[in-house]
Amino acid sequence: MNQEPNQQLGEIIEQFVHSFIAENNNIRSQKVINIADEDTIAHLREIGFPKKGRPVKEVVDEMRKNVYPHQAFMQHPRFFAMVPSPVSVYS
């Protein structure tokens, strides 16, 4: 069995995790919610679903650059929200 693709995927995942943790080291100084502007939303809608697959690293890099910055950071210490579990009477 060829281990090279699995090793490459493992390296991509490891790089992603390390960069994610590094970016969140100073999370207290970041905004809690980053709302995408109209141009960003239009760009994301244009991407669509490709007919042909792409390399995983390319997809991960695109997500980190174009998608992930525009979100609510639930791990932020000033993010006050309650998300009930499925077994909760509130859900």
C-alpha positions as CSV (number, residue, x, y, z in Angstrom):
1,M,0.0,0.0,0.0
2,N,1.3,3.4,-1.0
3,Q,1.7,5.5,2.2
4,E,2.9,8.7,0.4
5,P,-0.6,10.3,0.0
6,N,-1.5,9.5,3.6
7,Q,1.8,11.1,4.7
8,Q,1.1,14.2,2.6
9,L,-2.4,14.5,4.1
10,G,-1.0,14.1,7.6
11,E,1.5,16.9,6.9
12,I,-1.2,19.2,5.6
13,I,-3.4,18.5,8.6
14,E,-0.5,19.1,11.0
15,Q,0.4,22.4,9.3
16,F,-3.3,23.4,9.5
17,V,-3.5,22.6,13.2
18,H,-0.3,24.4,14.1
19,S,-1.3,27.5,12.2
20,F,-4.8,27.5,13.7
21,I,-3.4,27.3,17.2
22,A,-0.8,30.0,16.4
23,E,-3.6,32.3,15.1
24,N,-5.7,31.7,18.2
25,N,-2.8,32.5,20.6
26,N,-3.8,36.1,20.6
27,I,-7.6,35.6,20.3
28,R,-8.4,38.1,23.0
29,S,-7.2,40.9,20.8
30,Q,-9.3,39.8,17.8
31,K,-12.8,40.6,16.9
32,V,-15.5,38.1,18.1
33,I,-17.4,38.2,14.8
34,N,-16.0,39.0,11.4
35,I,-18.7,39.7,8.9
36,A,-17.8,39.3,5.2
37,D,-18.4,42.4,3.1
38,E,-20.5,42.2,-0.1
39,D,-17.5,41.7,-2.4
40,T,-16.3,38.7,-0.3
41,I,-19.7,37.2,-0.3
42,A,-20.0,37.6,-4.1
43,H,-16.6,36.0,-4.5
44,L,-17.5,33.0,-2.3
45,R,-20.8,32.5,-4.2
46,E,-18.9,32.5,-7.5
47,I,-16.6,29.7,-6.4
48,G,-19.3,27.1,-6.5
49,F,-18.6,23.4,-6.6
50,P,-15.9,22.3,-9.1
51,K,-16.6,19.4,-11.4
52,K,-13.0,18.2,-11.0
53,G,-11.3,17.6,-7.6
54,R,-8.3,19.7,-6.5
55,P,-5.3,19.0,-4.3
56,V,-6.2,19.0,-0.6
57,K,-3.6,21.6,0.2
58,E,-5.0,24.0,-2.3
59,V,-8.5,23.6,-0.8
60,V,-7.3,24.0,2.8
61,D,-5.3,27.1,1.8
62,E,-8.4,28.6,0.1
63,M,-10.6,27.9,3.0
64,R,-8.1,29.5,5.5
65,K,-7.7,32.6,3.3
66,N,-11.3,33.2,2.0
67,V,-13.7,31.4,4.3
68,Y,-12.5,31.0,7.9
69,P,-11.7,34.7,8.6
70,H,-15.4,35.5,8.1
71,Q,-17.1,33.8,11.1
72,A,-18.1,34.0,14.7
73,F,-15.3,32.8,16.8
74,M,-17.1,30.6,19.4
75,Q,-13.9,29.9,21.2
76,H,-13.4,33.6,21.8
77,P,-13.6,34.5,25.5
78,R,-16.2,37.3,24.7
79,F,-18.5,35.1,22.7
80,F,-21.6,34.7,24.8
81,A,-24.0,32.3,23.3
82,M,-25.8,29.2,24.4
83,V,-25.9,26.3,22.0
84,P,-28.0,23.6,23.7
85,S,-27.2,20.0,23.1
86,P,-29.7,17.8,21.2
87,V,-30.9,16.1,24.4
88,S,-31.7,19.5,26.0
89,V,-35.3,20.6,26.4
90,Y,-34.2,24.0,24.8
91,S,-33.0,22.5,21.5
